[in-house]
Amino acid sequence: MKDAVVLYSSRYGSTKRYAEAIAARLHCPALDAKNGKQVLSEYETIIFGGGIYASGIRGVSLLAKNFEKLRDKRLFVYTVGISDPTVPGRFSPILEKNFSPKMREQIRFFHFRGALDYGRMSFLHRSMMKMLKSIVEKKPLSERTDEDEGILSSFGSKVDFFDENAVSPLVEAVEKGSL
């Protein structure tokens, strides 16, 4: 697809892996968002991917700062995190925090599961995960979700939920031109 580009901001690699899978299916480039500002005007379809960290989306300021220039573009955003994307409403607060109502009207959103490798995490991210574990441990057993149990059972381990097929709905939406 000549008029599309995948821009991504990846800290540990999952977002980049999804960017490469999307780009391969759409036959378009996948570029690190650090260099994204220069190419925003060159493409009609912008697909942006960023990892979720403490309810923020890595690199999303690229879209926010340049949104007026992107008003006539087709915009797709995918996030990558460890949370299960099939839980209804889970990502609404994150989208509300990171995108204005006007932006949310124009952008089509997708969510994918990534990976955790405690051995590669920064001190800050390991500390955040330790705090999350502590919060989950304090919940009564009857209130814990499957995801809570997953956090506890995988803490300190390496887990990888990457699924190349998860990008299919995004790719189909881009190919159909739907928003």
C-alpha positions as CSV (number, residue, x, y, z in Angstrom):
1,M,0.0,0.0,0.0
2,K,1.8,3.1,-1.3
3,D,-0.1,5.7,0.7
4,A,0.3,4.1,4.2
5,V,3.1,4.1,6.8
6,V,3.4,2.4,10.2
7,L,5.0,4.6,12.8
8,Y,5.9,3.0,16.1
9,S,7.4,3.9,19.5
10,S,8.7,0.7,21.1
11,R,10.7,0.4,24.3
12,Y,11.2,-3.3,24.7
13,G,10.3,-4.6,21.2
14,S,6.7,-5.8,21.2
15,T,5.3,-2.6,19.5
16,K,8.0,-2.9,16.9
17,R,7.1,-6.5,16.2
18,Y,3.5,-5.6,15.6
19,A,4.6,-2.7,13.4
20,E,6.6,-5.0,11.3
21,A,3.7,-7.5,11.0
22,I,1.3,-4.8,9.9
23,A,3.8,-3.3,7.5
24,A,4.5,-6.7,5.9
25,R,0.8,-7.3,5.3
26,L,0.1,-3.9,3.9
27,H,3.4,-3.7,1.9
28,C,4.3,-0.4,3.4
29,P,7.2,0.9,5.5
30,A,7.5,0.6,9.3
31,L,9.4,3.5,10.8
32,D,10.5,4.4,14.3
33,A,8.3,7.4,15.4
34,K,11.4,9.3,16.4
35,N,11.7,10.1,12.7
36,G,8.0,10.2,12.1
37,K,7.4,13.9,11.9
38,Q,9.3,14.2,8.7
39,V,7.1,11.7,6.9
40,L,3.6,12.6,8.2
41,S,2.8,14.8,5.2
42,E,3.9,12.1,2.7
43,Y,1.2,9.5,3.5
44,E,-2.6,9.5,3.4
45,T,-2.9,6.7,6.0
46,I,-0.9,6.9,9.2
47,I,-0.8,3.8,11.5
48,F,0.7,4.6,14.9
49,G,1.7,2.1,17.5
50,G,2.8,2.7,21.1
51,G,3.3,0.7,24.2
52,I,1.2,1.4,27.3
53,Y,3.1,2.4,30.4
54,A,1.2,3.5,33.5
55,S,-1.8,4.5,31.3
56,G,0.4,6.6,29.0
57,I,1.0,5.7,25.4
58,R,4.6,5.9,24.4
59,G,5.3,8.4,21.6
60,V,1.7,9.5,21.3
61,S,2.8,13.2,21.5
62,L,3.8,12.8,17.8
63,L,0.1,12.6,16.9
64,A,-1.0,15.2,19.5
65,K,1.5,17.8,18.5
66,N,0.8,17.4,14.8
67,F,-2.9,16.7,14.9
68,E,-4.0,19.8,12.9
69,K,-1.7,18.6,10.0
70,L,-3.3,15.2,10.2
71,R,-7.0,16.2,10.0
72,D,-7.4,15.0,6.4
73,K,-5.5,11.8,6.9
74,R,-6.8,8.3,7.8
75,L,-5.5,7.6,11.3
76,F,-5.2,4.3,13.0
77,V,-3.6,3.8,16.4
78,Y,-2.7,0.5,18.1
79,T,-1.5,0.1,21.6
80,V,0.5,-2.7,23.1
81,G,0.3,-3.8,26.7
82,I,0.2,-6.8,28.9
83,S,-3.6,-6.5,29.6
84,D,-6.1,-8.6,27.8
85,P,-7.6,-6.5,25.0
86,T,-10.8,-8.5,24.9
87,V,-12.1,-7.1,28.2
88,P,-14.8,-4.5,27.2
89,G,-14.0,-1.0,28.3
90,R,-10.5,-1.7,29.6
91,F,-8.8,0.8,27.3
92,S,-11.4,3.6,27.4
93,P,-9.7,5.5,30.3
94,I,-6.3,5.2,28.5
95,L,-7.7,6.6,25.3
96,E,-9.5,9.4,27.1
97,K,-6.3,10.3,28.9
98,N,-4.1,10.3,25.8
99,F,-6.5,11.7,23.1
100,S,-8.9,14.6,23.0
101,P,-12.5,14.0,22.1
102,K,-11.9,15.4,18.6
103,M,-8.9,13.0,18.1
104,R,-10.9,10.0,19.3
105,E,-13.6,10.8,16.7
106,Q,-11.1,10.7,13.9
107,I,-8.9,7.8,14.9
108,R,-9.7,4.0,14.8
109,F,-8.1,2.2,17.8
110,F,-6.8,-1.3,18.2
111,H,-5.2,-3.0,21.2
112,F,-2.7,-5.9,21.2
113,R,-0.9,-7.9,23.9
114,G,2.8,-7.7,24.2
115,A,5.5,-9.2,26.3
116,L,7.2,-8.8,29.7
117,D,10.8,-9.7,30.4
118,Y,11.7,-8.6,33.9
119,G,15.4,-9.1,33.0
120,R,15.2,-6.4,30.4
121,M,13.0,-3.9,32.2
122,S,14.3,-0.6,33.5
123,F,14.4,-0.1,37.2
124,L,11.4,2.2,37.1
125,H,9.3,-0.4,35.2
126,R,10.4,-3.2,37.5
127,S,9.4,-1.0,40.4
128,M,6.0,-0.2,38.9
129,M,5.3,-3.9,38.3
130,K,6.4,-4.7,41.9
131,M,3.9,-2.1,43.2
132,L,1.2,-3.6,40.9
133,K,1.9,-7.0,42.3
134,S,1.6,-5.6,45.9
135,I,-1.8,-4.1,45.1
136,V,-3.0,-7.3,43.6
137,E,-1.8,-9.4,46.6
138,K,-3.8,-7.2,48.9
139,K,-7.1,-7.9,47.0
140,P,-9.3,-10.5,48.6
141,L,-9.2,-13.7,46.6
142,S,-12.8,-13.3,45.7
143,E,-12.1,-10.0,43.9
144,R,-9.1,-11.1,41.9
145,T,-9.5,-11.4,38.2
146,D,-7.8,-13.9,35.9
147,E,-5.5,-11.1,34.9
148,D,-4.6,-10.4,38.5
149,E,-3.8,-14.1,38.9
150,G,-1.7,-13.9,35.8
151,I,0.3,-11.0,37.2
152,L,1.0,-12.9,40.3
153,S,2.0,-16.2,38.6
154,S,4.2,-14.5,36.0
155,F,5.9,-12.0,38.2
156,G,9.6,-12.0,37.7
157,S,9.3,-14.3,34.7
158,K,9.4,-13.8,31.0
159,V,5.9,-13.9,29.2
160,D,5.2,-13.2,25.6
161,F,1.6,-12.8,24.3
162,F,2.7,-11.5,20.8
163,D,0.2,-12.8,18.2
164,E,0.9,-11.9,14.6
165,N,-2.7,-12.8,13.7
166,A,-4.0,-10.1,16.1
167,V,-3.2,-7.4,13.5
168,S,-5.7,-8.8,11.0
169,P,-8.7,-6.5,12.0
170,L,-6.4,-3.5,11.8
171,V,-5.0,-4.5,8.4
172,E,-8.6,-5.2,7.1
173,A,-9.8,-1.8,8.3
174,V,-6.9,-0.1,6.6
175,E,-7.4,-2.0,3.4
176,K,-11.2,-1.3,3.4
177,G,-10.5,2.3,4.1
178,S,-12.9,2.3,7.1
179,L,-12.6,4.4,10.1
